Amino acid sequence: MGKLTGRTALISGGASGIGRAIAQLFLEEGCQVVVSDINAESLESVTKELGEYGEVAGVAGDVRSMQDAGRMVETAITRFGKLDVLVCNAGITSVMPIMELTEQEWDAVLTTNVKGMFTLVKHAVPHMIAQGGGKIVTLGSEMGIVAVPESPAYNASKGAVIMFTKSIAVDLIQHNIRVNSLCPGITRTPLLQAEVDNSLDPEKTAAEQASWAPIMRVADPREIAQGALFLAGDDSSFAVGSSLVLDGGFTAK
């Protein structure tokens, strides 16, 4: 029996990278999974691939929209009858120093990374309360803990995620809903790999990425997914409002 057998999870931003890895691992552990993503084409392809591992449904939409977020939650309820785990993974990155940072960039990052969690939580919580509890995992970042000068919008958004998580965690625990944040470090996502592939010196770029953390390599998405599994399951039964940092030592230095 898997660690999530008989449970249903909704994973936003699940069509690639960490989100996809979380979806696959949850399915392997017996969970029924609804994957949402703004990229409908990629979502369709990934949902078919994930179908090899268990029961999965896909729903396209934008987490910045209250209406779309509502559809994502309702898909889980309609398809599987309940929602035990919500993983708020959808987000975007930003590398733009303050002197170059535009209002459009700021709004896009903060709206996606912070409001995009609020919309899902807002719709999911009533269902979780009605069924007697649940788990919520938000995706923070090492950059919500340690500042990087070139990324003020992203730093701000992930710092906000961590505090949002703490705030709702101490509120919702009275309803047996445990909320915690997973804070990954540098991870080999398609976006990170594209930086290598499109650079003038791929070998040098890959080496620079590997040297980011003291462990001297980037994480595999599967390693980060293991953290999500821990927070979504019963093994983390005393974790409330915690930030699980998986960063290869970056914040320790």
C-alpha positions as CSV (number, residue, x, y, z in Angstrom):
1,M,0.0,0.0,0.0
2,G,1.3,3.4,-0.9
3,K,1.7,6.4,1.4
4,L,-1.2,8.2,-0.3
5,T,-3.5,5.3,-1.2
6,G,-7.1,6.3,-1.4
7,R,-6.5,10.0,-1.4
8,T,-7.0,12.7,-4.0
9,A,-4.6,15.5,-4.7
10,L,-4.8,18.6,-6.9
11,I,-1.4,19.8,-8.2
12,S,-1.2,23.2,-9.9
13,G,1.6,23.8,-12.5
14,G,1.8,20.1,-13.0
15,A,2.6,19.9,-16.7
16,S,6.4,20.1,-16.2
17,G,9.3,20.2,-13.8
18,I,8.7,19.8,-10.1
19,G,4.9,19.7,-10.5
20,R,5.1,16.8,-12.9
21,A,7.5,15.0,-10.7
22,I,5.2,15.5,-7.7
23,A,2.2,14.2,-9.7
24,Q,4.0,11.1,-10.8
25,L,5.3,10.3,-7.3
26,F,1.8,10.8,-5.8
27,L,0.3,8.5,-8.4
28,E,3.0,5.8,-7.6
29,E,2.0,6.1,-4.0
30,G,-1.6,5.3,-4.7
31,C,-3.1,8.8,-5.0
32,Q,-5.7,10.0,-7.4
33,V,-4.4,13.1,-9.0
34,V,-5.8,16.2,-10.8
35,V,-3.1,18.1,-12.6
36,S,-3.7,21.7,-13.6
37,D,-1.6,24.0,-15.8
38,I,-2.0,27.1,-17.9
39,N,-0.4,25.3,-20.9
40,A,-3.3,23.2,-22.2
41,E,-1.2,21.5,-24.9
42,S,1.5,20.4,-22.5
43,L,-1.1,19.4,-19.9
44,E,-2.8,17.1,-22.4
45,S,0.4,15.3,-23.2
46,V,1.6,15.0,-19.6
47,T,-1.8,13.7,-18.4
48,K,-1.6,10.9,-21.0
49,E,1.9,10.0,-19.8
50,L,0.9,10.1,-16.1
51,G,-2.0,7.8,-16.8
52,E,0.4,4.9,-16.8
53,Y,0.9,5.4,-13.1
54,G,-2.7,5.7,-11.9
55,E,-5.9,7.7,-12.0
56,V,-5.3,11.2,-13.3
57,A,-7.3,14.0,-14.7
58,G,-6.2,17.3,-16.2
59,V,-7.7,20.7,-16.1
60,A,-6.4,23.7,-18.0
61,G,-6.6,27.2,-16.4
62,D,-4.8,30.1,-14.9
63,V,-4.4,30.2,-11.1
64,R,-4.5,34.0,-11.2
65,S,-8.2,33.6,-12.0
66,M,-10.7,32.9,-9.1
67,Q,-13.0,31.3,-11.7
68,D,-10.3,29.0,-13.1
69,A,-9.1,28.1,-9.6
70,G,-12.6,27.2,-8.7
71,R,-12.9,24.9,-11.7
72,M,-9.6,23.1,-10.7
73,V,-11.0,22.3,-7.3
74,E,-14.4,21.3,-8.5
75,T,-12.8,19.0,-11.0
76,A,-11.2,17.1,-8.2
77,I,-14.5,16.9,-6.3
78,T,-16.5,15.9,-9.3
79,R,-14.1,13.4,-10.6
80,F,-13.0,11.8,-7.4
81,G,-15.5,12.9,-4.8
82,K,-13.1,14.7,-2.4
83,L,-9.9,16.7,-2.1
84,D,-7.3,15.5,0.5
85,V,-4.2,17.3,-0.7
86,L,-3.6,20.6,-2.4
87,V,-0.2,21.3,-3.8
88,C,0.2,25.0,-4.9
89,N,3.1,24.6,-7.3
90,A,2.3,26.9,-10.2
91,G,4.7,29.9,-10.4
92,I,7.0,31.8,-12.5
93,T,10.6,33.0,-12.1
94,S,12.1,36.5,-12.5
95,V,15.6,37.7,-13.0
96,M,15.4,41.5,-13.3
97,P,17.3,43.9,-11.0
98,I,15.4,46.7,-9.4
99,M,16.7,49.3,-11.9
100,E,15.3,47.2,-14.7
101,L,12.2,45.8,-13.0
102,T,9.0,46.9,-14.7
103,E,5.5,47.2,-13.3
104,Q,4.4,44.5,-15.6
105,E,7.1,42.1,-14.4
106,W,6.3,42.8,-10.8
107,D,2.6,42.3,-11.2
108,A,3.1,39.1,-13.2
109,V,5.3,37.5,-10.6
110,L,3.4,38.6,-7.5
111,T,0.0,37.8,-9.0
112,T,1.1,34.3,-10.2
113,N,3.2,33.3,-7.3
114,V,1.1,34.7,-4.4
115,K,-2.4,35.4,-5.6
116,G,-2.3,32.1,-7.5
117,M,-2.0,30.3,-4.2
118,F,-4.7,32.3,-2.5
119,T,-7.3,31.5,-5.2
120,L,-6.7,27.7,-4.9
121,V,-6.7,27.7,-1.1
122,K,-9.8,29.9,-1.0
123,H,-11.8,27.3,-3.0
124,A,-10.2,24.2,-1.5
125,V,-10.5,25.0,2.3
126,P,-14.4,24.7,2.5
127,H,-14.3,21.2,1.0
128,M,-11.5,20.2,3.4
129,I,-13.3,21.5,6.4
130,A,-16.5,19.7,5.4
131,Q,-14.7,16.4,5.0
132,G,-12.8,16.7,8.3
133,G,-9.3,17.8,7.2
134,G,-6.7,17.8,4.6
135,K,-3.1,18.8,3.7
136,I,-1.9,21.9,1.8
137,V,1.6,22.2,0.4
138,T,2.8,25.5,-0.9
139,L,5.9,25.9,-3.0
140,G,8.2,28.4,-1.6
141,S,11.9,28.7,-2.5
142,E,15.4,29.1,-1.0
143,M,15.0,32.6,-2.5
144,G,12.2,33.3,-0.1
145,I,14.8,32.9,2.7
146,V,18.0,34.2,1.2
147,A,17.9,37.3,-1.1
148,V,19.5,37.3,-4.6
149,P,20.1,40.9,-5.8
150,E,19.0,40.2,-9.3
151,S,15.5,38.9,-8.4
152,P,13.7,41.3,-6.1
153,A,10.2,40.4,-7.5
154,Y,10.8,36.7,-7.1
155,N,12.4,37.1,-3.7
156,A,9.4,39.1,-2.6
157,S,6.9,36.6,-3.9
158,K,8.5,33.6,-2.3
159,G,9.0,35.4,1.0
160,A,5.3,36.2,0.9
161,V,4.5,32.5,0.2
162,I,6.3,31.5,3.3
163,M,4.4,34.0,5.5
164,F,1.1,33.2,3.8
165,T,1.7,29.6,4.6
166,K,2.4,30.3,8.3
167,S,-0.6,32.5,8.6
168,I,-3.1,30.0,7.2
169,A,-1.4,27.1,8.9
170,V,-2.1,28.4,12.4
171,D,-5.6,29.3,11.5
172,L,-6.6,26.0,9.7
173,I,-5.0,23.5,12.1
174,Q,-8.2,23.9,14.2
175,H,-10.0,22.2,11.2
176,N,-7.4,19.4,11.0
177,I,-5.9,21.0,7.9
178,R,-2.1,21.0,8.0
179,V,-0.4,23.6,5.8
180,N,3.4,23.6,5.2
181,S,5.8,25.1,2.6
182,L,8.3,23.2,0.5
183,C,11.3,25.4,-0.4
184,P,13.4,23.9,-3.2
185,G,16.8,25.0,-4.3
186,I,18.2,24.9,-7.8
187,T,16.5,22.1,-9.7
188,R,16.9,20.6,-13.1
189,T,13.6,21.7,-14.6
190,P,13.0,22.2,-18.4
191,L,13.5,26.0,-17.8
192,L,16.9,25.5,-16.2
193,Q,18.0,23.0,-18.8
194,A,17.0,25.5,-21.5
195,E,19.4,28.0,-20.0
196,V,22.2,25.4,-20.6
197,D,21.1,24.4,-24.1
198,N,20.7,28.0,-25.3
199,S,23.9,29.4,-23.8
200,L,27.0,30.2,-25.8
201,D,29.0,27.8,-23.6
202,P,26.6,25.0,-22.3
203,E,29.4,23.2,-20.4
204,K,30.3,26.4,-18.5
205,T,26.7,27.2,-17.8
206,A,26.0,23.8,-16.4
207,A,29.1,24.0,-14.2
208,E,27.9,27.4,-12.9
209,Q,24.5,25.9,-12.1
210,A,26.1,23.0,-10.3
211,S,28.3,25.3,-8.2
212,W,25.2,27.3,-6.9
213,A,24.9,25.1,-3.8
214,P,27.6,23.5,-1.6
215,I,26.4,20.0,-2.7
216,M,27.9,21.0,-6.1
217,R,25.0,19.8,-8.2
218,V,21.5,20.7,-9.1
219,A,18.5,18.7,-7.7
220,D,16.5,16.2,-9.7
221,P,12.8,17.1,-9.6
222,R,12.2,13.7,-8.1
223,E,14.2,14.7,-5.0
224,I,12.0,17.7,-4.5
225,A,8.9,15.6,-5.0
226,Q,9.9,13.4,-2.1
227,G,9.6,16.5,0.1
228,A,6.1,17.1,-1.1
229,L,5.2,13.5,-0.4
230,F,6.5,13.9,3.1
231,L,4.4,17.0,3.8
232,A,1.3,15.6,2.1
233,G,1.4,12.3,4.0
234,D,1.1,11.1,7.6
235,D,4.8,11.0,8.3
236,S,4.8,14.8,8.8
237,S,2.0,14.7,11.3
238,F,3.6,17.3,13.7
239,A,4.5,19.7,10.9
240,V,2.3,22.9,10.9
241,G,3.5,26.1,9.2
242,S,6.9,24.6,8.6
243,S,9.3,25.4,5.7
244,L,11.0,22.3,4.4
245,V,14.1,23.5,2.7
246,L,15.7,21.2,0.1
247,D,18.5,23.3,-1.3
248,G,21.8,21.3,-1.2
249,G,23.1,23.6,1.5
250,F,22.5,27.0,-0.2
251,T,20.8,28.7,2.7
252,A,23.2,27.1,5.2
253,K,26.1,29.0,3.8
